[in-house]
Amino acid sequence: MSKISIPFNDWSKDKLRKKMKTCTTRTKLYGKSGDFFKIGLQDYRLEATLRTRLHIVASQFWKEEGADSPDDFIAQWCLIHPLNKWEPDKWVWMHFFYEYTPAHH
């Protein structure tokens, strides 16, 4: 278990606050199962990672990403990646996580 840092934009932070986001998709791997990170005052722990194609995320995991629809996920992806835009066959890393309260010793 390691402390990791995953950057989130305001859209994603809002979805985290509303407990609508349990996954984030990135072009690189940020950690492994058991690693943890903090956004604001909330702690999160990585539950699993999965390497898949971007179109799979849009079609099957848009809700976990906090999006309102596959098109909403695609629009957010394009805002975050203005140079590469939407590449449906691009290999990406999904990071599944959950809120947790660390044990205090």
MDTraj code that builds the backbone (N, CA, C; nanometers):
import mdtraj as md
import numpy as np

residues = "MET SER LYS ILE SER ILE PRO PHE ASN ASP TRP SER LYS ASP LYS LEU ARG LYS LYS MET LYS THR CYS THR THR ARG THR LYS LEU TYR GLY LYS SER GLY ASP PHE PHE LYS ILE GLY LEU GLN ASP TYR ARG LEU GLU ALA THR LEU ARG THR ARG LEU HIS ILE VAL ALA SER GLN PHE TRP LYS GLU GLU GLY ALA ASP SER PRO ASP ASP PHE ILE ALA GLN TRP CYS LEU ILE HIS PRO LEU ASN LYS TRP GLU PRO ASP LYS TRP VAL TRP MET HIS PHE PHE TYR GLU TYR THR PRO ALA HIS HIS".split()
xyz = np.array([
    [0.0835, -0.1193, 0.0000],
    [0.0000, 0.0000, 0.0000],
    [0.0867, 0.1239, 0.0000],
    [0.0613, 0.2071, -0.0940],
    [0.1352, 0.3321, -0.1050],
    [0.0386, 0.4478, -0.1212],
    [0.0807, 0.5653, -0.0747],
    [0.0034, 0.6854, -0.1010],
    [0.0383, 0.7309, -0.2418],
    [-0.0649, 0.7556, -0.3227],
    [-0.0451, 0.7989, -0.4602],
    [-0.1159, 0.9320, -0.4808],
    [-0.0878, 0.9957, -0.5920],
    [-0.1523, 1.1221, -0.6260],
    [-0.2167, 1.1076, -0.7636],
    [-0.3473, 1.1291, -0.7685],
    [-0.4201, 1.1271, -0.8951],
    [-0.4876, 1.2630, -0.9092],
    [-0.4531, 1.3387, -1.0118],
    [-0.5178, 1.4699, -1.0287],
    [-0.6617, 1.4550, -1.0783],
    [-0.7501, 1.5381, -1.0254],
    [-0.8902, 1.5414, -1.0682],
    [-0.9284, 1.6846, -1.1003],
    [-1.0043, 1.7038, -1.2090],
    [-1.0527, 1.8370, -1.2426],
    [-1.1776, 1.8688, -1.1600],
    [-1.2291, 1.9900, -1.1737],
    [-1.3449, 2.0316, -1.0937],
    [-1.4681, 1.9459, -1.1214],
    [-1.4897, 1.9077, -1.2467],
    [-1.6030, 1.8223, -1.2815],
    [-1.5959, 1.6918, -1.2030],
    [-1.4782, 1.6298, -1.2036],
    [-1.4607, 1.5027, -1.1332],
    [-1.4726, 1.5198, -0.9819],
    [-1.4169, 1.6271, -0.9284],
    [-1.4281, 1.6518, -0.7842],
    [-1.5742, 1.6672, -0.7427],
    [-1.6534, 1.7332, -0.8261],
    [-1.7962, 1.7489, -0.7981],
    [-1.8643, 1.6125, -0.7973],
    [-1.8311, 1.5271, -0.8921],
    [-1.8899, 1.3921, -0.8985],
    [-1.8452, 1.3088, -0.7780],
    [-1.7225, 1.3278, -0.7326],
    [-1.6755, 1.2584, -0.6123],
    [-1.7543, 1.3040, -0.4895],
    [-1.7724, 1.4340, -0.4761],
    [-1.8482, 1.4882, -0.3617],
    [-1.9909, 1.4345, -0.3587],
    [-2.0484, 1.4168, -0.4777],
    [-2.1857, 1.3661, -0.4874],
    [-2.1918, 1.2135, -0.4819],
    [-2.0767, 1.1502, -0.4639],
    [-2.0652, 1.0042, -0.4569],
    [-2.1154, 0.9360, -0.5845],
    [-2.0914, 1.0014, -0.6966],
    [-2.1329, 0.9491, -0.8273],
    [-2.0159, 0.8877, -0.9046],
    [-1.8937, 0.9035, -0.8561],
    [-1.7751, 0.8598, -0.9303],
    [-1.6985, 0.7559, -0.8496],
    [-1.6832, 0.6360, -0.9059],
    [-1.6094, 0.5288, -0.8381],
    [-1.4966, 0.4744, -0.9260],
    [-1.4692, 0.5455, -1.0345],
    [-1.3665, 0.5018, -1.1282],
    [-1.3105, 0.6234, -1.2005],
    [-1.1827, 0.6175, -1.2337],
    [-1.1235, 0.7200, -1.3185],
    [-1.0364, 0.6509, -1.4224],
    [-1.0482, 0.6958, -1.5454],
    [-0.9744, 0.6360, -1.6568],
    [-0.8613, 0.7293, -1.6966],
    [-0.7440, 0.6723, -1.7114],
    [-0.6238, 0.7507, -1.7412],
    [-0.5426, 0.6837, -1.8515],
    [-0.4550, 0.7618, -1.9115],
    [-0.3680, 0.7074, -2.0158],
    [-0.2488, 0.6331, -1.9567],
    [-0.2270, 0.6498, -1.8245],
    [-0.1186, 0.5769, -1.7589],
    [-0.1707, 0.5175, -1.6280],
    [-0.0990, 0.4216, -1.5770],
    [-0.1342, 0.3564, -1.4513],
    [-0.0824, 0.4400, -1.3350],
    [-0.1711, 0.4727, -1.2415],
    [-0.1334, 0.5573, -1.1279],
    [-0.1057, 0.4786, -1.0007],
    [-0.1488, 0.3547, -0.9930],
    [-0.1278, 0.2776, -0.8714],
    [-0.1781, 0.1364, -0.8885],
    [-0.1805, 0.0643, -0.7757],
    [-0.2282, -0.0739, -0.7779],
    [-0.3270, -0.0940, -0.6632],
    [-0.3948, -0.2041, -0.6671],
    [-0.4942, -0.2359, -0.5657],
    [-0.4352, -0.2188, -0.4259],
    [-0.5076, -0.1469, -0.3396],
    [-0.4613, -0.1210, -0.2033],
    [-0.3986, 0.0156, -0.1844],
    [-0.3506, 0.0770, -0.2925],
    [-0.2939, 0.2116, -0.2821],
    [-0.4048, 0.3099, -0.2448],
    [-0.3662, 0.4228, -0.1890],
    [-0.4663, 0.5191, -0.1434],
    [-0.4293, 0.6594, -0.1851],
    [-0.5323, 0.7467, -0.1901],
    [-0.5129, 0.8867, -0.2246],
    [-0.6193, 0.9691, -0.1551],
    [-0.5984, 1.0999, -0.1529],
    [-0.6891, 1.1922, -0.0854],
    [-0.7318, 1.2998, -0.1842],
    [-0.8626, 1.3294, -0.1836],
    [-0.9166, 1.4418, -0.2602],
    [-0.9941, 1.5257, -0.1598],
    [-0.9491, 1.6483, -0.1397],
    [-1.0087, 1.7302, -0.0339],
    [-0.9836, 1.6645, 0.1004],
    [-1.0870, 1.6440, 0.1773],
    [-1.0739, 1.5794, 0.3080],
    [-1.1037, 1.4306, 0.3030],
    [-1.1455, 1.3806, 0.1874],
    [-1.1867, 1.2405, 0.1768],
    [-1.0726, 1.1512, 0.1305],
    [-1.0602, 1.0362, 0.1945],
    [-0.9629, 0.9348, 0.1555],
    [-1.0289, 0.8321, 0.0640],
    [-0.9507, 0.7819, -0.0299],
    [-0.9970, 0.6810, -0.1246],
    [-0.8918, 0.5716, -0.1339],
    [-0.9372, 0.4500, -0.1608],
    [-0.8459, 0.3374, -0.1788],
    [-0.8745, 0.2727, -0.3137],
    [-0.7664, 0.2434, -0.3880],
    [-0.7821, 0.1731, -0.5156],
    [-0.8238, 0.0290, -0.4876],
    [-0.9305, -0.0121, -0.5526],
    [-0.9813, -0.1480, -0.5368],
    [-0.9267, -0.2389, -0.6466],
    [-0.9165, -0.1843, -0.7685],
    [-0.8694, -0.2632, -0.8824],
    [-0.8304, -0.1688, -0.9958],
    [-0.7494, -0.2208, -1.0857],
    [-0.7166, -0.1492, -1.2084],
    [-0.7438, -0.2437, -1.3254],
    [-0.7741, -0.1849, -1.4390],
    [-0.8076, -0.2635, -1.5573],
    [-0.7578, -0.1905, -1.6800],
    [-0.6894, -0.2615, -1.7659],
    [-0.6440, -0.2043, -1.8932],
    [-0.7460, -0.2430, -1.9990],
    [-0.7984, -0.1433, -2.0688],
    [-0.9012, -0.1683, -2.1693],
    [-0.8983, -0.0585, -2.2750],
    [-0.9849, -0.0690, -2.3727],
    [-0.9958, 0.0321, -2.4779],
    [-1.0927, 0.1411, -2.4339],
    [-1.0673, 0.2622, -2.4800],
    [-1.1461, 0.3783, -2.4390],
    [-1.2946, 0.3636, -2.4726],
    [-1.3261, 0.3042, -2.5864],
    [-1.4682, 0.2887, -2.6225],
    [-1.5412, 0.1953, -2.5261],
    [-1.4712, 0.1020, -2.4646],
    [-1.5325, 0.0125, -2.3646],
    [-1.5723, 0.0939, -2.2416],
    [-1.4862, 0.1859, -2.2008],
    [-1.5182, 0.2728, -2.0867],
    [-1.6446, 0.3527, -2.1177],
    [-1.6489, 0.4134, -2.2346],
    [-1.7634, 0.4974, -2.2710],
    [-1.8930, 0.4166, -2.2779],
    [-1.8863, 0.2963, -2.3301],
    [-2.0097, 0.2191, -2.3495],
    [-2.0529, 0.1419, -2.2253],
    [-1.9575, 0.0999, -2.1410],
    [-1.9925, 0.0118, -2.0296],
    [-1.9677, 0.0696, -1.8910],
    [-1.8827, 0.1704, -1.8786],
    [-1.8438, 0.2191, -1.7456],
    [-1.8671, 0.3687, -1.7262],
    [-1.9488, 0.4302, -1.8109],
    [-1.9707, 0.5749, -1.8006],
    [-2.0317, 0.6129, -1.6665],
    [-2.1192, 0.5293, -1.6104],
    [-2.1800, 0.5613, -1.4803],
    [-2.0750, 0.5622, -1.3699],
    [-1.9862, 0.4627, -1.3696],
    [-1.8793, 0.4563, -1.2697],
    [-1.7880, 0.5776, -1.2792],
    [-1.7756, 0.6323, -1.3996],
    [-1.6946, 0.7522, -1.4220],
    [-1.7644, 0.8792, -1.3719],
    [-1.8930, 0.8685, -1.3372],
    [-1.9682, 0.9839, -1.2892],
    [-2.0395, 1.0590, -1.3990],
    [-2.0348, 1.0072, -1.5211],
    [-2.0982, 1.0743, -1.6348],
    [-2.2485, 1.0463, -1.6366],
    [-2.3211, 1.1316, -1.7067],
    [-2.4657, 1.1168, -1.7197],
    [-2.5050, 1.0262, -1.8367],
    [-2.4104, 0.9990, -1.9253],
    [-2.4363, 0.9167, -2.0441],
    [-2.3017, 0.8848, -2.1100],
    [-2.3001, 0.7921, -2.2046],
    [-2.1755, 0.7700, -2.2802],
    [-2.1264, 0.8979, -2.3482],
    [-2.2190, 0.9760, -2.4043],
    [-2.1796, 1.1014, -2.4713],
    [-2.1200, 1.2016, -2.3732],
    [-2.1728, 1.2052, -2.2511],
    [-2.1181, 1.2942, -2.1478],
    [-1.9750, 1.2533, -2.1140],
    [-1.9504, 1.1230, -2.1009],
    [-1.8133, 1.0764, -2.0754],
    [-1.7205, 1.1185, -2.1886],
    [-1.7639, 1.0973, -2.3119],
    [-1.6809, 1.1327, -2.4285],
    [-1.6520, 1.2825, -2.4294],
    [-1.7536, 1.3639, -2.3998],
    [-1.7344, 1.5102, -2.3973],
    [-1.6328, 1.5497, -2.2903],
    [-1.6420, 1.4892, -2.1722],
    [-1.5465, 1.5201, -2.0654],
    [-1.4061, 1.4759, -2.1045],
    [-1.3935, 1.3585, -2.1654],
    [-1.2633, 1.3093, -2.2093],
    [-1.2002, 1.4087, -2.3074],
    [-1.2789, 1.4576, -2.4011],
    [-1.2285, 1.5515, -2.5022],
    [-1.1848, 1.6844, -2.4404],
    [-1.2564, 1.7295, -2.3368],
    [-1.2161, 1.8528, -2.2669],
    [-1.0814, 1.8355, -2.1973],
    [-1.0606, 1.7181, -2.1389],
    [-0.9367, 1.6913, -2.0643],
    [-0.8201, 1.6622, -2.1584],
    [-0.8495, 1.6079, -2.2755],
    [-0.7458, 1.5697, -2.3724],
    [-0.7656, 1.6467, -2.5037],
    [-0.7422, 1.7782, -2.5022],
    [-0.7722, 1.8600, -2.6211],
    [-0.6850, 1.8277, -2.7425],
    [-0.5663, 1.7751, -2.7214],
    [-0.4789, 1.7459, -2.8357],
    [-0.5159, 1.6141, -2.9032],
    [-0.5349, 1.5111, -2.8238],
    [-0.5635, 1.3786, -2.8796],
    [-0.7117, 1.3560, -2.9068],
    [-0.7965, 1.4316, -2.8356],
    [-0.9419, 1.4185, -2.8513],
    [-0.9863, 1.2740, -2.8261],
    [-1.0847, 1.2299, -2.9015],
    [-1.1458, 1.0991, -2.8814],
    [-1.0825, 0.9955, -2.9735],
    [-1.0148, 0.8997, -2.9144],
    [-0.9557, 0.7884, -2.9885],
    [-1.0159, 0.6605, -2.9310],
    [-1.1267, 0.6100, -2.9873],
    [-1.1997, 0.4989, -2.9263],
    [-1.1167, 0.3725, -2.9032],
    [-1.0171, 0.3471, -2.9867],
    [-0.9380, 0.2255, -2.9726],
    [-0.8137, 0.2426, -2.8856],
    [-0.7978, 0.3603, -2.8283],
    [-0.6815, 0.3870, -2.7420],
    [-0.6849, 0.2972, -2.6190],
    [-0.5709, 0.2401, -2.5825],
    [-0.5589, 0.1612, -2.4595],
    [-0.5475, 0.2571, -2.3417],
    [-0.6261, 0.2332, -2.2390],
    [-0.6280, 0.3182, -2.1198],
    [-0.6312, 0.2305, -1.9947],
    [-0.6066, 0.2955, -1.8802],
    [-0.6126, 0.2287, -1.7503],
    [-0.7321, 0.2804, -1.6726],
    [-0.8164, 0.1895, -1.6282],
    [-0.9259, 0.2250, -1.5397],
    [-0.8807, 0.2002, -1.3959],
    [-0.9125, 0.2932, -1.3086],
    [-0.8783, 0.2831, -1.1665],
    [-1.0091, 0.2848, -1.0877],
    [-1.0453, 0.1720, -1.0295],
    [-1.1668, 0.1627, -0.9494],
    [-1.1304, 0.1890, -0.8038],
    [-1.2095, 0.2698, -0.7353],
    [-1.1764, 0.3081, -0.5980],
    [-1.3023, 0.3220, -0.5143],
    [-1.2822, 0.3336, -0.3842],
    [-1.3932, 0.3554, -0.2916],
    [-1.3472, 0.4467, -0.1792],
    [-1.4432, 0.5129, -0.1165],
    [-1.4138, 0.5977, -0.0003],
    [-1.3789, 0.5071, 0.1170],
    [-1.2842, 0.5521, 0.1978],
    [-1.2551, 0.4776, 0.3192],
    [-1.2042, 0.5714, 0.4258],
    [-1.2109, 0.5244, 0.5484],
    [-1.1597, 0.5989, 0.6626],
    [-1.0371, 0.5265, 0.7136],
    [-0.9197, 0.5899, 0.7054],
    [-0.7983, 0.5213, 0.7508],
    [-0.8022, 0.4971, 0.9014],
    [-0.7426, 0.3871, 0.9417],
    [-0.7329, 0.3572, 1.0860],
    [-0.6316, 0.4505, 1.1495],
    [-0.6681, 0.5065, 1.2616],
    [-0.5766, 0.5954, 1.3338],
    [-0.5115, 0.5166, 1.4472],
    [-0.3818, 0.5220, 1.4547],
    [-0.3083, 0.4471, 1.5580],
    [-0.2666, 0.5381, 1.6705],
])
top = md.Topology()
chain = top.add_chain()
for i, resn in enumerate(residues, 1):
    res = top.add_residue(resn, chain, resSeq=i)
    for name in ("N", "CA", "C"):
        top.add_atom(name, md.element.get_by_symbol(name[0]), res)
traj = md.Trajectory(xyz[None], top)
